[in-house]
């Protein structure tokens, strides 16, 4: 799906007077972030989008980073700005994300864009939730009248995907670390979105047979025979044959997140945000 989307985007981009520009800011040398940015850069090349990378050291001050964001806001070559998280501890992530001009916020994290999403008139839909909805549609999952359970309440995935599911007339329950009967709630789900960041938290015994399961979690196993490997919030093997459809980790939601980022960047260029 992600390949097909990039191919369609490449056609769309070629029709533009000039290619869209995506500025990616990677602070420090976090290995996972470096891999993710590298994948984004490759995807940009494939879709014909110009990737403009900034890699300040982890010692950059918050004021210096905000000055960089300000310069990108004013740069006509830049249609979208992405600041890779996590940021070093001495930098307030919320302050930095709010500094991105809303019309260049292709991640969809700015409060203005979140408000537009909540009101049903999104400018940019956050990339992972947008990818989740495309996956559900591709699998032919009916949403209207169904019970969707979202495990996780972050502003990046949990809350926005709940809003998107509500727009599609699903009945939505958001669960989190203080939900008193998490297995009981999960067992009611026709559609389950797992986005909590706890490895293999959800097992086959918790899930209703035939449920559609989207695993957003990406966790590195620290010990045992699988040490060093990546896994999701769902025990994938345990759910095979029980779930109606399920995404793997890695290779499921991740590629769709990047494809949606590129789509938002193309949309920003079409809206004239440079």
Helices and strands as residue ranges (DSSP letters): H 2-14, E 21-25, H 31-47, E 50-54, H 62-73, E 80-83, H 93-99, G 102-104, H 111-118, H 127-138, E 147-151, H 158-167, E 171-175, H 182-186, E 191-194, G 204-206, E 212-215, E 219-220, E 230-231, H 236-239, E 245-246, H 253-270
